[in-house]
Amino acid sequence: MGLSLGNLNTRLQFIIQDKGSASSLDTDRVNALADADVELSSIKGFWHVRSHDYTTTSAPAMSANSQTLAVPTSPAFEEPSVLYYRQNGAPRIVRFLGHRAWLLRSNTAAAQASYPRWAKVVQTASAKVLHLDRPLSSDFVSQIGTLTLDYFIEITRLSAPGDASLLPDSLRHHIVAYAALLWGLAQGDQLLVANMKVEAERAREAVLRYDIEHTSEPRQIRPMGGYEPQDAAEAVDEDY
């Protein structure tokens, strides 16, 4: 059984030397832990990613002659990681573009139905959706059959004692140091802030390092396609 919010609360009380049981104090501690968890869990680690296969029978599904995909709701979609399909076993990435770049490359006419190359995320009044640059052709739906979306999920805030962080259990104890820093800032406790600032920085570094060690990928700090805007927009891995 991994560390739950109740376990973290007990540890936080020990660190900040405040074991008051008043509901207001407990609420403040829980809020500090929840905020710290959101901060650390939101780091784009593998624990933050889920996968959804779009097929004609999935929920949500894809269909021929449609260029809009509903996003998954369980777990809830926050933003895309990668959208791809496999053709003869080889991956074909559907690259996400900004709205203007997508607009310049899109043609949503039914006559242009084909295999997708580009996509964008759109926020409607009630939900997020994915727009493809072309309607999906019946050939794509029948021959390829599956379009896979790897996506970052929304973080559910901790609130009940039994709630568990999205982080792997071996990282959850780091939430306490970050929460103690937030608590100290809220209370105006400069000594606690000074003592916990380094620990909070170490906590964030530990989460970042854990992801790199498990994915063996350095973090990208420049545009995927290069520094020139036209390079980023036009770069592709495959020959269409």
Phi, psi and omega per residue, in radians:
M1 nan 2.124 -3.107
G2 -1.349 2.966 3.127
L3 -1.119 2.238 3.112
S4 -1.794 3.099 3.112
L5 -1.047 -0.685 3.110
G6 -1.069 -0.734 3.094
N7 -1.105 -0.748 -3.140
L8 -1.148 -0.633 3.124
N9 -1.099 -0.741 3.106
T10 -1.060 -0.764 3.126
R11 -1.158 -0.662 3.125
L12 -1.131 -0.714 3.104
Q13 -1.019 -0.690 3.129
F14 -1.158 -0.751 -3.092
I15 -1.155 -0.780 -3.062
I16 -1.568 -0.056 3.134
Q17 0.959 0.775 3.086
D18 -2.355 1.764 -3.095
K19 -1.884 0.381 3.138
G20 -1.019 2.453 -3.090
S21 -1.747 -0.005 3.120
A22 -1.007 2.481 -3.059
S23 -1.033 -0.605 -3.130
S24 -1.163 -0.689 3.113
L25 -1.173 -0.752 3.133
D26 -1.116 -0.696 3.103
T27 -1.092 -0.730 3.124
D28 -1.105 -0.725 3.120
R29 -1.134 -0.771 3.141
V30 -1.088 -0.733 3.121
N31 -1.108 -0.702 3.109
A32 -1.114 -0.741 3.114
L33 -1.151 -0.722 -3.132
A34 -1.132 -0.745 3.120
D35 -1.137 -0.719 3.124
A36 -1.118 -0.704 3.128
D37 -1.121 -0.746 3.106
V38 -1.050 -0.739 -3.130
E39 -1.067 -0.803 -3.086
L40 -1.401 -0.698 -3.114
S41 -1.181 -0.449 -3.104
S42 -1.323 -0.216 3.028
I43 -0.997 2.348 -2.973
K44 -1.288 1.111 3.087
G45 -1.601 3.013 -3.102
F46 -1.105 -0.467 3.131
W47 -1.175 -0.283 -3.082
H48 -1.588 -0.065 -3.008
V49 -1.899 2.396 2.994
R50 -2.245 2.928 -3.075
S51 -2.217 2.459 3.082
H52 -2.308 2.268 3.078
D53 -1.705 2.003 3.031
Y54 -1.386 2.157 2.996
T55 -2.349 -3.093 3.123
T56 -1.308 -0.249 -3.106
T57 -2.029 -0.011 -3.132
S58 -1.329 2.967 3.065
A59 -2.304 1.883 0.010
P60 -1.281 2.842 -3.026
A61 -2.054 2.985 2.961
M62 -2.017 2.759 3.127
S63 -2.577 2.705 3.124
A64 -1.100 2.515 3.107
N65 1.228 0.213 3.044
S66 -1.903 2.473 3.095
Q67 -2.077 0.265 3.102
T68 -2.142 2.341 3.109
L69 -2.076 2.229 2.986
A70 -1.236 2.593 -3.124
V71 -1.625 2.710 -3.141
P72 -1.088 2.605 3.123
T73 -2.056 -0.103 -3.134
S74 -2.477 1.725 -0.130
P75 -1.188 2.770 -3.052
A76 -1.199 2.415 3.121
F77 -1.284 2.353 3.021
E78 -1.924 -0.943 3.096
E79 -2.750 2.778 -3.074
P80 -1.378 2.629 2.950
S81 -1.783 -1.024 3.086
V82 -2.721 2.513 3.071
L83 -2.092 2.218 -3.052
Y84 -2.717 2.901 2.982
Y85 -2.453 2.952 3.127
R86 -2.025 2.298 3.107
Q87 -2.116 2.010 -3.036
N88 0.954 0.631 3.101
G89 1.518 -0.263 -3.098
A90 -1.609 2.387 -3.137
P91 -1.281 2.427 3.049
R92 -2.134 1.969 -3.065
I93 -1.513 2.281 3.011
V94 -1.645 1.876 -2.975
R95 -1.423 2.452 3.088
F96 -1.506 2.345 3.141
L97 -2.136 2.861 2.968
G98 -1.222 2.944 -3.034
H99 -1.061 -0.763 -3.078
R100 -1.223 -0.761 3.134
A101 -1.112 -0.697 3.092
W102 -1.086 -0.757 -3.109
L103 -1.034 -0.690 -3.108
L104 -1.202 -0.369 -3.068
R105 -1.925 0.043 -3.040
S106 -1.764 2.628 2.990
N107 -2.599 1.820 -3.016
T108 -1.623 0.206 3.093
A109 -1.147 2.517 -3.113
A110 -1.012 -0.565 -3.119
A111 -1.192 -0.286 -3.114
Q112 -1.669 0.170 3.138
A113 -0.945 2.304 -3.049
S114 -2.851 -2.800 3.027
Y115 -1.477 2.408 -3.089
P116 -1.274 2.548 3.069
R117 -2.112 -0.582 -3.052
W118 -2.306 2.765 3.107
A119 -2.626 2.842 3.024
K120 -2.511 2.751 3.079
V121 -1.709 2.318 -3.133
V122 -2.165 2.318 3.057
Q123 -1.697 1.988 3.060
T124 -1.560 -3.052 3.139
A125 -1.109 -0.470 -3.031
S126 -2.150 -0.251 -3.049
A127 -2.851 2.959 3.001
K128 -1.646 2.552 3.059
V129 -2.412 2.831 3.059
L130 -1.869 2.288 3.051
H131 -1.883 2.246 3.076
L132 -1.623 2.751 -3.096
D133 -1.291 -0.345 3.118
R134 -2.400 2.624 2.950
P135 -1.089 2.553 3.105
L136 -1.234 2.251 3.138
S137 -1.351 2.739 3.081
S138 -1.101 -0.518 3.092
D139 -1.153 -0.729 3.111
F140 -1.091 -0.797 -3.089
V141 -1.133 -0.658 -3.094
S142 -1.478 -0.662 -3.067
Q143 -1.511 -0.720 -3.135
I144 -1.516 -0.926 2.978
G145 1.446 -0.498 -3.074
T146 -2.414 2.269 3.046
L147 -2.100 2.076 -2.992
T148 -1.797 2.293 3.070
L149 -1.997 2.019 2.937
D150 -1.639 2.246 -3.008
Y151 -2.490 2.697 3.050
F152 -1.466 2.311 -3.075
I153 -1.590 2.775 3.042
E154 -1.219 2.513 3.128
I155 -1.503 2.212 3.072
T156 -1.567 2.133 -3.089
R157 -1.174 2.434 3.081
L158 -1.255 2.416 3.136
S159 -2.537 -0.707 -3.131
A160 -1.664 2.640 -3.097
P161 -0.940 -0.564 -3.104
G162 -1.507 -0.064 -3.130
D163 -1.150 2.480 -3.129
A164 -2.068 2.537 3.122
S165 -1.186 2.736 3.030
L166 -1.218 -0.399 -3.120
L167 -1.107 2.618 2.974
P168 -0.984 2.590 -3.042
D169 -1.046 -0.551 -3.125
S170 -1.211 -0.148 3.107
L171 -1.899 -0.207 -2.969
R172 -1.143 -0.504 -3.137
H173 -1.102 -0.373 3.125
H174 -1.188 -0.353 3.110
I175 -1.048 -0.590 -3.071
V176 -1.100 -0.806 -3.127
A177 -1.074 -0.741 -3.138
Y178 -1.175 -0.692 3.124
A179 -1.148 -0.660 3.123
A180 -1.102 -0.658 3.081
L181 -1.108 -0.803 3.127
L182 -1.088 -0.714 3.110
W183 -1.064 -0.824 3.140
G184 -1.058 -0.714 3.103
L185 -1.105 -0.743 -3.127
A186 -1.171 -0.617 -3.099
Q187 -1.514 -0.144 -3.080
G188 1.235 0.456 -3.125
D189 -1.576 1.608 -3.043
Q190 -1.167 -0.564 3.113
L191 -1.151 -0.778 3.109
L192 -1.110 -0.727 3.119
V193 -1.054 -0.797 -3.131
A194 -1.095 -0.696 -3.109
N195 -1.255 -0.585 -3.017
M196 -1.665 -0.207 -3.096
K197 -1.061 -0.817 3.130
V198 -1.133 -0.702 3.142
E199 -1.133 -0.653 3.108
A200 -1.158 -0.678 3.089
E201 -1.144 -0.704 3.097
R202 -1.116 -0.626 3.128
A203 -1.098 -0.812 3.133
R204 -1.125 -0.731 3.121
E205 -1.102 -0.654 -3.133
A206 -1.131 -0.693 3.128
V207 -1.183 -0.761 3.098
L208 -1.070 -0.778 -3.107
R209 -1.159 -0.656 -3.135
Y210 -1.057 -0.731 3.139
D211 -1.138 -0.796 -3.129
I212 -1.075 -0.722 -3.131
E213 -1.116 -0.555 -3.079
H214 -1.580 -0.425 3.121
T215 -1.778 -0.266 -3.133
S216 1.004 0.569 3.118
E217 -2.183 2.226 3.038
P218 -1.186 2.686 3.137
R219 -1.349 2.388 -3.124
Q220 -1.337 2.218 -3.129
I221 -2.097 0.216 3.057
R222 -2.505 2.893 -3.137
P223 -0.982 2.478 -3.081
M224 -1.006 -0.661 -3.024
G225 -1.600 -0.085 -3.094
G226 2.228 -3.110 -3.079
Y227 -1.494 -0.453 3.135
E228 -1.391 2.336 -3.141
P229 -0.940 -0.701 -3.103
Q230 -1.206 -0.507 3.085
D231 -1.168 -0.767 -3.108
A232 -1.128 -0.601 -3.076
A233 -1.384 -0.599 -2.988
E234 -1.685 -0.280 -3.049
A235 -1.104 2.267 3.091
V236 -2.413 2.757 -3.141
D237 -1.665 -0.240 -3.013
E238 -2.254 2.849 -3.131
D239 -1.803 1.966 3.106
Y240 -1.640 nan nan
